[in-house]
Structures are given as C-alpha cells and as structure tokens.
Amino acid sequence: MAQAGPVCPTCKGEKTANWKCVTCAVFMCESCNEKHLQMYQEHQSRHKSENTNLNEHFLEGIYETKLAQIRCKYHEDYYCTDVCVGCMKLICAECRYEKHINHRLELFRTFYQDKRIELLKRKSIFENHLLSQHEQSKDRAGLIKYSKDCHLEHFEKEKHRVLKQAEDLKQKISERSQKVVEHLEESLQTYISTTSQHKLELKRKEQNFKTLIEEIDHMDHNFMKRIQKQNSWELVRTLFEIDSLAFNLENNTKQCDIPTLIKRSMKKFNPKKIRDEYIDRALGDVVDCSILDDVSISQVNSYDIKNADGNSSLAVSKDGTTWLSDSRGLFQISPNGKVNAPQAIKNICAISFLQSKGLLIAYTEQNCIDIQNNLGLCKNFYEKPNGKLNALALHVCRDEKIIILTWSDYNFFSQRVTLEITELTNDGKLIRTIRCKGDSYRVPSFDYVFRISENINGHFCVSCEYDCKIVDFDNKGNQNWSYKECKKPFGVVTSKLGNIVINDSNQCIHILNSDGTFLTKLNTNGNGQTRYKSALSFKSDKELLILSTDKLILQEISIVI
C-alpha cells in the first residue's frame, strides 16, 4: 500500500510525519509531537491539514532534516556539513582538514538551497518555453493546415487541367480520325466514279467495234463489186476507205487497253508509333513549380492621399482601422473607408499598432516612443536615457515584442552610420540592444527610408532605400543574407506563412522565403498606382495596403502568401 506521507524522522519508525513544530521547524508523527510539546511547552505545532501548502513545506523540511543527518562515509561519527565545490563531494569537519584544506567549500544546506533555486528557475524557464512553443505550435498547425489545403486545391486544379486536356485531345483525335476516314472514303469514291466512267467508255467502244465490223462487212461487199467493174478510180477510192477504216480500228483498239483504264493510285493510312514524348508533346507534362507562381493580385479599393512621401508609414489594427502618417501628421481610415482629418503631429518617423495597447509613434528627432490610446491622446511609452533614440523604423512582432531600428556613430566624411535594433516588451521595458554588423548610408540632408520587420525564424529583416537591398540580421547582429534585386525598397513585411514581402519603386512586389530565397514577383502595374511607392502593410491574410505618393491602394491576393 502506498504511504500516506513522509515518514517521521524523529522516531525513525513507519509513522507519517503530519505535524510540524513551528518554533524549531521539526517534523514529527503524532506521538512524537505529543512528547515534544510536553518537553517544550513554549513550542507550538501545526497539523498539515491546517494549510494546503504545508505538504510541500513538510517535504522540504524533511528533506532538509535528512540532509542534516547524512553521516560521513569516512568518519561515521560525524555528519556531513559542507560541500567541496571543486571535488563535488559531501564532507564532514574532519574531511575538511584532512583532504579538502584550501578547497572551495559551501555549507551543505546553502549549496542545496542554491541548487534547488537554480533548478526551479530553469523549470520556470522550461515551462515558459514550453508554453511559448505550445502557442507557436497552434500557429504552426494552422499554417500547416493552410499549406495542406493550398496543395490539395492546387492538386485538384491541376488534375482538372490534365483531365480537360485529355478530353480535348480525345475530341481532337476523334475529329482528326474522322477526317482521315473521310479522306480514305474520298479516295474510294474517286476510284468508283472513275471505274464507272471507264465502264461506260468500254461499252461505247464495244458499240463502236460492232459498228466498224458492220462497216468492214459492207466495205468488203462493195469492194468485191468494184473489182468486178475493173474501174481504177473506184478501186483507189475503195483502198482509201479501207485504209481510213483500218486507222480508226487501230486507234479504238489502243484506247480499249484494260490495264490503262484501271486507276492505280489510292490513299493509304500511315500510323505513327506512339511514344511517351509524343503524348507529352500533345498532352503536356508535369514540372516542378512554386504555388506562388500562380499568385494574382487585383485592386479592391483606393483612397486619395495627397503629399505622401518616402517617410510615410502605415499601421493596421485588428478591426481593420488603418493609420497613415505623412508630413502633415497622422490620418485615420475607418474600416468603412472614411478618411478622417489629420492630427497635426510633426516629425513622425514610423508607426506600428500594438493590439493590446494602441498606436505606437516614433519620431525623427526625439528620444522617445509615444503611444496613442482610443481617445487620440498620446503619452510616453518608452524613453531612451542619456541621448536621442535616433529612430529609423518601428515594428510590433507577433508576440507583441517591439523592435526599433536606430542608428549611431555617424561619420561625417563617409556619411555612414551603424544600425542598431532595440527590443522592448509590450510594456515599454528595454530587453536589449543589438548592434548590427556593417555600415549603412545616412545623409542628414535627405533621410533615406528604412523599414524593419521580424522574420519567422526570430531574425530581423531591414530594408534600406539607398543601398537598394534587404538585409537579414540574427539575434547577435550578424548578417545572414541580403537581397539586392529590388529597386529602392519602401516596405518590408512578413506574411502569415513567414514569407518576406517587399514593395519597391518599380511597381513590383517581391516575395522571398525566410532564408532569402526568391519565390516570385507580382506586378502591380495597371492597378491605378503611380510609380513612387512609400509604404506597405497587410490588412488581412489576403489584403495588402500599398501607399503611393497620391493614393492608398487596397489590393487582394488570390491566395495567402
């Protein structure tokens, strides 16, 4: 049978230690508790049922009591009191002077408590990590399901195309085979028609032969008569008629040659040997491609926005409200499309929406980040001590961690700066500052546009208008990869599937994988946009907001990218 609780360490019997002396912190069974109170009447004891948390305290106390009663294996008359940190051994007072003199020692109880606290801290870290992984696994499970649905949809579409192509080919083969048969029938009909004509000709020739025979008989009869008259002129005339008749007879005989009347040419079907490459040439074949190759984009709506420049910024809340900043201040576009009058807030560098708190606002020449609540009032969210913040870009991550791109170490001659990434909690507390490896341009007379976004692998994607590239930095500021095929990138965001979406000034949207691999490019030309873009943001999984100099365009993508 399982034991009800810890065994009493006082009597070392099999009784359960359900009592604790509050005065001397000793754990006892019921009988030992009675004896203890008789001996020490000023002490007070408590049963574990009086406090639901006492079970843990009982166990902890018993463990500590047991730790204090561990005998030294070299000196049985002594209890272990210390831990030799170098040797990692329990030692008593005698061991300390015999074998562990000048070693680093710690009290056994203190060493135990420190290690226990360290283990509890690690347990808490692991539990938080496990909870975070559990939350992320939900998102990943949703992404995997969506990806599976995309592939199933792609399979069904391609399957339909294959079967339709096969049906079309069957129809064309059927039509073509019918035409081939018709050609053969035409050849047969031509032969039959020609043969019929030849039969008529032969019949006519036969009739002519009969007529010629009669003429020969008649001529023979006349010839005999004319010979009897012995008239030379009659004889000559008769010979001429015989010669003419013989000529006609010879010609008719030649024309009645049977082999010359039979048609020798006819149409013959020459079947081709079927090979797989012939079928592939007609049907088509399967090739590897990305699902994103078939992405299309179409305009849903547009809003007239004047005087937007490269430093303009976009932010979208969960309810679909859109914020836009430009040189005039801060605009708000409601979910129904109404554009509200601007708030006169100057020197806005970047904005981003923190779902649990409100709109974050970073400024170009200040050392703070403000937050705007539902009433439109701004208050300080984060302030950098000892100097300016030098903010360049701002982004709120999925876990509501805030990242700010800043600069430092401006070099007047090379006009280069060092980029830094500041991480904040959603309460505005500084987590750390990451110094990025490598330099970037920044001309004071013209602030080149920078953007920052999280990468799904925990890295940071930074775009620089001047350098015309996207750079991926890890948590230590090391550069992992860069993408240089975009012309002046004015926006970089991370999609639901973890892909990196970039818009540039060349009417193109570039889509990269999280490792910087190019996936596809979407051409936004012909959708009512001007050439100069200035910001990019997702409004939903399939909706992109693209800001140009005079318009805010809402575009819909055919699939989630």
Buried (B, 14 or more C-beta within 10 A) or exposed (E): EEEEBBBBBBBEEEBBBBBBBEEEEBBBBBBBBEEBBEEBEEBEBBEBEEEEEBEEBBBEBBBBBEBEEEEBEEBEEBBBBBBBEEBEBBBBBEBBEEEBEEBEBBEBBEBBBEEEEEEEEEEEEEEEEEEEEEEEEEEEEEBEEBEEEBEEEBEEEEEEEEEEEBEEBEEEEEEEEEEEEEEBEEBEEBBEEEEEEBEEEBEEBEEBBEEBEEBBEEBEEBBEEBEEEEEEEBBEEBEEBBEEBEEEBEEBEEEBEEEEBEEEEEEEEEEEEEEEEEEEEEEEEEEEEEBBEEBEBEBEEBBEBEEBEBBBBBBBBEEBBBBBBBEBBBBBBEEEEEBEEBBEBEEBBBBBBBEEBBBBBBBBEBBBBBBBEEEEEBEEBBEBEEEBBBBBBBBBBEEBBBBBBBBEEEEEEEBBBBBBBBBBEBEBEEEEBBEBBBBBBBEEEEBBBBBBBBBBEEBBBBBBBBBBBBBBBBEEBEEBBBBEBBBBBBBBBBBBBBBBBBBBBBBBBBBBBBEBEEBBBBEBEEBEBEEBBBBBBBBBEBBBBBBBBBBBBBBBBEBBB
